[in-house]
Amino acid sequence: MDVQNKAEERQARYISGMAMLALMVVLAIVSVFLVSWAAGAPYALAVLGWTQTSFMLAAAWLIAAICWAAITFISLGLRILKPNEAYVLTFFGKYYGSLKKEGFFFVNPFAVPTKLNDEESGWKTANGVSTYKSAPRKVSLKAMTLNNEKQKINDQLGNPIEIGIVVIWRVVNTAKAVFNVDDYNLFLSTQCDSALRNIVRMYPYDITGGEDELTLRGSSMEIAEQLRGEIQQKVDIAGLEVMEARITHLAYSPEIAAAMLQRQQAKAIIDARALIVRGAVGMVEQALCELNEHGIVELDNERKAAMVSNLLVVLCGNRDAQPIVNSGSLY
């Protein structure tokens, strides 16, 4: 994009702030000396018999004024930056450069730090008291957290679900963040909503087919990585880096939550019954084999069928079996 190419970040030119501060001290001492000398010079020069008093006084006052003007000029260009902070400077409307190194610096006084959001500046009234609030001018380079509100989105099967995400991000290109978008915080939040909808509609909430199927509930790591990549692709124009994206809330919407809970319970019961039946069949088979191998009792097909039926009822029943002792003959 054309707007993206115009906002390539570059380092602003600067000079050590301590060196310029030392120069300011020297200029202040010189100007104070000249002013003090000029105040008492007429009397001293008259005693010495010098005649060029007016010229020397004018030169002293002029040099003192120049020193104070230089001090004012230097003070306007002094900048202090803490770690993980940056200034985006503009020189008469043109991008001058970014200052991202922590420390004390002197830059061109006409290179003004750009406001991040003009809507935040102006007079604010609270409790009947009006105060002027200026928009922030420093860009934070720290890792920040965006916790989006829960959204209602339909999954792949059309089931409405509630989902919320948290995104860890930071500014890596200050020029793009300031000039390519109006408010990069709001831009990131909007793109997170859009990317979340694109990802959620591609996957079901829970498993519907094979065991290797990706789901929102069971494949959180894979879904989170795809979500991070989707958001990163959308916010590259704003000079942002998405470090991590995670799902913080995932649930069915209230209108279908009860029905889906019953469905999950039914599926769990069916799976449990299937497991019980498989185990019971194996136990019955083992019992018949043991009886046959040890010759404990010989059973015909009809008696085997009855025994199998009784064992399956006992092993697969929901309640404990009530034993009946047969004291008579088996046949």
N, C-alpha and C positions, 0 to 999 in steps of 0.2 A: 504494500500500500504506500501511496505517496506520503501520507501524513506520518507514517512510521519511519520512512527514510529521512525525514527532516528533523527527527528527534533523536539522533544518535548521540549518546552521552560522550562528553569529553571533559578532561580535567581543566579546571579554571587556573589561570596563572596567579601566583601568590608570592608574597615575600614573608619572611619570618616576622611575626608580630613583635617579638622581644626586641629585635633590631630597630624596628620603627618606633617602639616605645622608648628606647634609649635615645633615639634621635629627637623625639618629642621633648624629653627631659633637657637635652642640650639646648634646643631651641627656646624652651621656656626660661632657662637660666640666662641665655643671651638676651632675650627680650626684656627680662626683669632688670638686668644690668643696664641695658640701654635706656630704659624708662627712668631708672634711678639716676643715671648720669645726666640725662636730658633735663630732669627736674632741677638739679643743682648746678648745671653747666653754666648758665648765664653769669652767675656770681663768680665762679672760679675763672672763667675766661676773661671777665672784666678785670679781675685782679692781675691776671697775667698780661693784660694789654692786647689780647687777640681781637681782631676785628671781624673775622668770618664766623661770628657766633650764630647767626640765623641759618646759614648754610649747614653747619655742623649739626645744629639742633634738628633741622628738617631731615637730614640724612639719618640721624639716630631714630627719630620717630618713624620714619619710613621703614627702616630695617626692622624695628620692633613690630610694626604692623604686619610686615611680610612674615615674620616668625610666627605671630599668632595665627595668621591665615594658614600657614603651613601646618601648624598644630591642629587646627580645625579640620583641614583637609585629611590629614593622616588619621585623626580620630574617627572620621566617618567611614574609613575603610577597614577598621579593625574588626575582626570576626573571631568568635570563640566557638569551638565545636567540641562536644563531648563524644565519647565512643558511640558508634552506630547512629550518628546524626549526619545530615548533609544539607548544604545550601544549593539551590538551583538559581544561578545568577543570570539576569538579563541586562543587556547594555543598550539603552534606548530602544527597547522593544525586541531586540534580537538576542538569541540564546548566546550567552557569554561562556558558560561552562558550569560544571558542578564541583563543589568543594566537599569532599567526603572524608578527608583525613582529620583525625581529632587533633586538637591543639589550638594555638594562638597564631592567627595569620593576619596579614594585611593584603587586601585586594583592591582593585580599582573602586574608589568610592562611588562612581557612577554606575557600577554593576550592582544592581539592586536585587536582593533576594525575592523570589517570586512567591506570592501568596498561594497557599494550597487551595483555598476555597473562599472566593470573594463573598459568598453568601453569609459566612460566619462573622464578617466584620461589620461594624456600625454601632449605633447607639442601642443599648438594651435597657429596658425598664423592668425593674423587679422591686416590688413592695414600695412603689412610688419613687424609687431612686433610679435615676438614669446614669448609666455608665457606658463608656465607650470600650468595646471589645474588638481588638484587632485580630485578623485572621492569622493562624500560625504560618510561619515562614520556613521552619525547619522540616525536612523530610526525615522521618524515622526509618532507620535501616534495620531495626530489631525484628526478630521473629514475632509475629502477632497472631492472634487467634480470632477466627470468625466463627461464631456459633449461630448458625442459621436457625430460624424458628421451624417447628415441625410443619411439614406439608402433607397434604392428602393427594396421593398420586395412584393411578391404576397400574398394577403390575402387568406382566405379559398375558395373564389370563383374564385381565379386566377387573380383578378384585381390588377395591379401594384399600389402600394401606396408608398409615401415618409413618413418616420417616423424617429423621433429623440428622444433620451432619455437622461436624466440626472440621474446620480447615485451618492448617498452620501455614502461614505465608509470610513473605517479606518483599521489600522493594529492592530490586537489583539494578534497575536502570532508572535513575531519577528523572532524566529528561523525558522519557516516555511516560512515566507516571504523572508528571506535571502537565505536559503539553498535549499528549495524545488523548487523554480523557479528562472530563470535567472534575470528577471526584472518583479516585481509584478505589476507595473503600466501597462506595455504592456500586461501582462497576463490578467489582469482585463479587459482591453479594448477589447481584442480578445474574451474573454468569454461573455462579454456583447453583442457583435455582434452576436455570436452564439445563445445565449439565446433569443435574440430579434427575430431572424428568427424563432426559434422553437415556440414562443408564437404567433407571428403574423399569421403564416400559419394555426393556429387552429381556428381563428375567422374571421367573415366577417367585412368589414369596417362599414356597416350600417345594419339596421334591414331588414331581408328578410323573416322572418316567424312570430313567435309569439312575443308578447310584452315582454315576459320574456327572450328573447334570448340575450346572451352576445355579445356585439359588441365592436369593437375598439373605435368607436366614442362615444357611449353612456354608456359604462361600464368602464370608465377610472380607477376608484379606484380598481375594481376587477382585471382588467388586470395588473395594476401596482403591486398589491400584488403577483400575480402569477409570474410576471417578476422578482420581488425581490427574491422570493423563488428559481426560476430557476438559477439565477446568484449566489446566496449564495451556492447552492449545488455544483456549478462548481468551486468556488474559495475557498472552505474550505481547500484544499490542500495547498494554499498559505497563510493561516493564516489571511485571511481578513474577515471583517464583513460588509455586505451590509446593511446599515441602512435604506435606502430609494431608490426607483426607480420610476421615473415619466416620462410620455410621454410629451415632450416639443413641438413636431411638428407632425402633422398628416394631410395628404392631399393626394388626388389622384395624380398620376403622370401626368405631363403636357400633355402626349399624349392621355389620356382618361379623363382629367379633364373637358373639354367642354361637352363631351357626358354625363358624369355622372351628370353634373350640369343640363343639359336638362332633364335627367331622374328624378332628385330630384324635379325640377320645375313641371314636369308633374305629379308626384305623389302628390305633394302638391296641385295642381289644382284639381286633382281627389278627394282627401280627402276633400277639401273645397266644391266642388260641392255636394259630398255626404252629407255633413253636412247641406248645404243649402236646399237640397231636403228633408231631414228628417224634418227640421224645417218648410218648406213650407207645407208639407203634414199635419203636426200637426196643423198649422194655418188654413188651409182649412177645416180640420175636425172640429175644434173649431168653425169656422164661420158658417158652416152648422148647427151644433148643436144649436148655439145661435139663428139663424134665425128660426129654427124649434120650439124651446122651447118658444120663445116669440111670435110666430105666426105673424111675421112681413110680411112674404110673403110665399106663398105655391108654391113650385117648383116641377114639375114632373121630371122624371128621365132624360129626354132629356135636360131640362133646368139646372138641377143639374150638368150634365156632361159638359155643356157649361161653367157654372160658375166655376167649378173646373179647367177646361182647362184655362180659362182666369186668374184665381188667380195664378195658377202655372206658367203661362207665366210671370205674373207681378213679382212674388216673386223670381223666379229663373233666370230672365233675367239679362244681364250684364248692361243694360241701364235703365234709369228711364222710367217708363210707361207714355204714352201720353193718358190722360183720354178722353173719348168720352161720351158726355152727351146725353142721349136718352130722348127726350121730349115726345115721343109717348107712346103707350101702350106696355107693356112687351110682350103681346100675339098678 
